[in-house]
Amino acid sequence: MVERMKNVVVFVKDTAAAKIFYKEQLQLPVANETDFMIEFFPGSSSTLGVATALHEAAFPLVGRHTGITLQVKDLDAFCKRLTEAGVTFAEPLEQTPWGKMAVVMDPDGNQIALVDR
């Protein structure tokens, strides 16, 4: 029987660049870090992992829309700070019927949605 979801993993080629993006630019709280993987959101029942694609089956999973959405407090200010830091937006901040949303890309092209609610 499945007890819970442990984590969701985004595969990257450049772990050092991913570390800057996720840890410093998105300011995600680190739960665990190794040479090949960083897990975020300590204390949560599940984490977001960013891992180096080391296996042939993981290579095609680098650089795509992940389906991951992060809720952000004060999304306008957050997106402004990301823009100033040189983060690439796949979709700019806009008002949608379900709230404000933007989609950012990590250095390997993985897309993460940001929403205000």
N, C-alpha and C positions, 0 to 999 in steps of 0.2 A: 504494500500500500504506500502511495506517495504521501509524504508528510507535509512538504512545503517546497517552494521554489528556492533554490540556493542562490543562483545568480543568472544574469544575462551577460553574455560576453560579446564585445566588439573586437574584431580582429584587426590588427594593424601591422604594417611593415616596419615602421620606424618608432620604436618604443620611446626613445628619448624625446622626439617631437610630440608624441602623444601625451607624454607625461607633462610637458609644458602646457599643452592645450587643456587637458582634463583637470589637472591639479592646479595650475596657476591661472589660466584664462577663465575656465568655467568655475574654478574654485570649488570643485567637488571635494568633500571631506574623505580623506584616505582611511580605509579600514585595514588594508594589508598591502605590502609592496615587496615584489621580488624583482630579479633581473628581467623576467619575461612577462610579468603580469602585475597590474595594479587593481585592487578592488576598492570600490568607493561605497560610502554610506555606512560607516560603522554603527553598530547597534540596531541596524535594520534587520528584518527577518530574511531579506534577500539583498544582494549587492549587485552593482554594475561592475563588471570586470572589463579591463582593456588588456588584451593579450597579444603578444607577438605571434603572427601566423607562422608556425614552424612546420606544419604538416601540409602536404599537397592538397588535402581536402579543405583546408582553411584558406588557402590562397584566393580562391574566387569570392570569398566572403569579405575581402578587404575592399573598401571604397564603394559603399552602397548606402541606400537609405536603410537605417537600422530598425525603424519602427519604434524607436525609443523616444519618449516624450518626457521632458523635465519641467516641472512647475517652478516658476521663478517669481520671487517677490520683486515688485517694481521692475517689470520687464523692459520698460522704456529706458530707464537708466542703465540696466544691465546690458542691453543691446548697444547702447551708445558706447559703453566702456569696451565691449568686445570689438566694435568697429574701430575705435581708437587704438586697440591692441593689434589690429590687422587681421582679425578673424574673418574668414570668408563666409558669406551668407549664401546658401543655396536659394533661400526665399527670404526677402527682407521682412522686417517687422510690419505687420498689417493687422487691421481690425477684421475679424471674421465673425460670422453669426454666433460662434461659440466662445468668443473672446479674442484677445490679442495672441498672435503667434508669429514666430520666426523659425527658420531652419538654418542651423550652422553646420559647417563642415570641418571635421578634424583634418590634420595635415595629410592623411591618406585618402580623404574624400568621403569618409563615413559621415552620414547626415544624422543630426540629432535635432528633434523639434523642441522648441522652447515655448511654453504657454504661460499665461498669467492666471489661469484657473483650471 
